[in-house]
Amino acid sequence: MDVSLNIPAAPAASMEESMSEERIPAMMLPRRTAMPVSSPNKIMPLGFHSESPQSHPDPSFAKRVTFPLIKKVVAELLGTFLLVFMVLSALIMNEAHGGTLGLLGVASTAGLAMVVLVSSLGHVSGGHMNPSVSIAMAVFRHLPLAHLAPYLAAQVLGATCASFAAKAMYRDLVSNLASTVTTVPAIGATEAFFIEFMTTFAFLFVVTALATDPNAVNQLVAVGVGAAVMMSALISAKSTGASMNPARSLGTAIATGTYTKIWVYMVAPPLGAIAGSGAYTALK
């Protein structure tokens, strides 16, 4: 007896269709070798270089949300407010309790504040919180020029509000609030100018390297920025107050009415920022 199994062969076309309908997991897709070129009209946030879907294995990152300008400005206002308030609180508490925090404690507070805030707001506005950063980013086309004025206004307003808030909350803790929170050089104006210039130069060199170079380890941006702030504070706090931030200096000057040599903090940090950012840009 001839017994045969009559099993119909699957049509080739249906097999091809089933293969074509299979979706390849995102993690198996080949990574592009060439990095996308950033548009000059796109904000370069601290820690997010590329908006390419292949730059992250998680499919949920395929499309990055673009925030409207008003939300970016509000983020800069809130970020600057929190940054300045944290720094002023550390300074006042250190003075009120006999220097228990010390220079290292105050510098660590400033550095940790930058780590937390850049991590929180970097994807929204870039996490500048400093006119020196925004000016340097605009000069080298990482921030649209039309966004510069709103960013600067938000940063100055945030720093001023933080200064008045600290003044209202802590006015009974220290006898001379102005000398505790305002940045007044303890050295000559020329020496203070160059110290602020060089510390901001180093700060923006790090920021530009980590935030704008696609080859940098972008997971370490917030940590690198915070470490740069802490390092600069340790170097220059006793001589200039380690401002590196015109909004921080202007805000406390407005709140306390102390404008001694304020021009140093309005001029030196932006110039140092442009020079530092330009130095790294020239190396790329």
N, C-alpha and C positions, 0 to 999 in steps of 0.2 A: 504494500500500500504506500502510495506516495503521499507523505504528509509534509506539507510546507506551510510555513507561517506567512500569511499574506499581510505584511505590515507596510502600509503606504509610507513612502519616503516623504519627508517634509519638503515642501517647495523651497527652492533656493531663495526665491524672492521674499518669502515670509521670514526666513532666517535673517536676511539682510535688514528687513524692516525692524525686526526685534533688536538687532544690534544697534541700529541707528537710533532706536527709541531709548536705549540705555543712556543714562546721564553719567558723565564722568565726574567723579568727586572733585571738588575745588582744589583739594590738596594735591591731586595728581596732575593738575594742569602745569605745563612747563612755565617756569618763571621767565619773564622777559629779560633779556640781557641788557637792553638799553633802558636807562631810566628816563621817564618822561621829563620834558623841559617845563619848568614852572612858568606860568604866564606872568608877565610883569604886573597884571592887574589882580593878582591873587595874593591874599595875605599869607605869609609864611608863618604859621604858628610854631611855637616852641615845641618841637618834638614830633611834628607830623610833616614829613617831607613830601610824600607822594600821595596822590589820590587815585592811583591805579588800583583796580581790583586785585591784580596779581601781587600787590605789595603786602597783602595779608592773607593767610590761609583760610580765615574764617569768612564764609560767604556773606555774613551780616555786615562786613566792612566793605562790600563791593561798591556801595554808594555812600560817600561821606556827606553829611548834612551841611549845607551852606547856610550860615546864619545871616540874617539881614543886618545892615549897618547899625540899626538902633540897638539890637541885642548885643552886638560887639561893643558898642560904646557903654552900655549899661554894665557889661562884664568888666570892662576896664575901670569904670567908676567903683564898682563893688570890690574888685580885686585890689585896687590902690587903697581904698578905704581900709580894708582888712589888713593889708601889709603894713601901712603906716601906723594903724592903731596897735597892732601887735608889737611893733618895734618900740613905739612910745611907751606902751605898757611895761615892757621889759626894762626900759631906761628908768622909768619912774619907780617901779618896784625895787630895782637895784639900789636906787638912791634912798628910798624910804626905809629900807631894811639894812642899811649900813654896808652896802656893797656885797651882799651875799651871792648875787649872780656873778659878779665880776665881769671882766672883759670877755672871757670865753663864753660865759652864759648869755650875755647880750648878743654877741656875734653868732652864737648857735641859734638863738631865737630868730634872728634875721634870716639866717640860712635855711632853717626849717620852714619858716613862713614862706619863703620862695619856693621850696620843694612842694609844699602842699598846694599853693595857689597856682603855680605853673601846671601841676598835674590836674588841677580842677578846671582851669580856664584856658589852657593852651589850645584846646580844640575849638573853642568858641571865638576868642578874639586874638589869639596868639600869646596871651598872658604877658603882655609888655609891662604894664603897671609902672612905667617909667618913661618920661618924655625922651630921655637919652636913647633908649632902645627904639622907640617909635621913629625918632628922627633918623637914626642910622638905618633902620629897615626901609624907610621911605627913600633915603638917598640912594640905596643900592637896590631899589625896585622890588623889595619883598613886601612892601605895603603900598597900596595905591595912594598917590599924593592927595587925592580928594578925601581920604580917610584920616589924614594926619591931624588936621585942625580939630575934628571931633574927638580924636583920641587924646590929644593934649589937653583939651578942655575938661574931658572926663577925668583924667588923671589928676589935674590940679584941683578940681572940685572934690574928688574923693579924698585926696590928701588933706585938704583944708577942713573938710567935714570931720575927718578922723582926728585932726589936731584939736578942733573945738570939742569933740566928744571926750577926748582924753583930758582936756583941761577941765571940763565940767565934772567928770567922774573922779579925778585924782587931785583936785585943787587943794584939798586939806591934808594930803599925804606928805607933800614936800613944801618947804618954805619958799623956794625960788624955782617955780616951774619952768620959767623961761630959760634959765641956764641949764636945766636938765634936759630939755627936749629940743631946743634949737641948735642948729649946726653953726657954730661960730669958731673960726680958726683959732687954735691956741698958739699958732706960729704966724710968721709974716704972710701977707697976702700972696706974694710971689711963690713962696714955698708951698702954701696951701693950694694954689692954683695947679702947680705941677703934680702934687700928690693926688688931687682929685682927677686930674687928667690921666695919670698913669693907672690908677686903680680902675677907672671906667674903661680905659683902653683894654686892660686885661679882662675885665668883665665882658665887654662886647666881643672880644676875640673869642672867648669861650662860647658865648651865645651864638655867634655867627657860625662857628665851627660845628656846633651840635645841632642847630636848628635849621640851617640852610644847606648843608652838605648832604646829599643823598647817601654818601658812603659812611656817614657817622652812625654810631650806635644810638638810634633815636630813643630806645627805652631808657637811656641814662640822661636825657636832656634835663629833666627837672632836678635830678641829683647833681649834675654838673653845674647847673646854674646856681643852685643853692650853695654848693661848695665854693664857687667863685665869689659869691656875696660874703660868705663867712670869712674866706681868706682875706678879702679886701678890708672887711671890718676889723679884723685882727691887726692888720697892718696900719690902718689910718685912723682908727676911732679916736685915739688919744690926741691926734694932731689936728684933724679936720672934722671929726664926727662921722667920717665914713659915709658921706651922703650918696654920691654917685647918682643922685636922683633929684633933679630940680624941683619936682612936684613935692617931694618930702620936705625939702628945705623951705620952699616958698609957703607951703601950707602951715608949717609951724611958725614961720615968721609972721604970717598974717594973724594967726591965733594969739600970739604973744606980743606982737608989736615990736619985735626985735629984728632989725634988718642989717645988723653989723656985717659988713663985707659980703652981703648977699650975692653980689655980682659974681663972686668966685664960683658959687654953686649953680648959677644960671648959665655960665659960659664954659667952664672947664669940663663938666661931664658930657655935654653934647659934642664938644670938639674931640674929647677922648673917645667917645663912642664911635664917631665917624672914622677916626683914625684906626681904632681897633678892628672895626668891621671891615674897613678897607684893607688892612694888613692881611687878614685871613682870606678875603676875596682875591687878593693878588696872588696868594699861594695856591689857590685851587687850579 
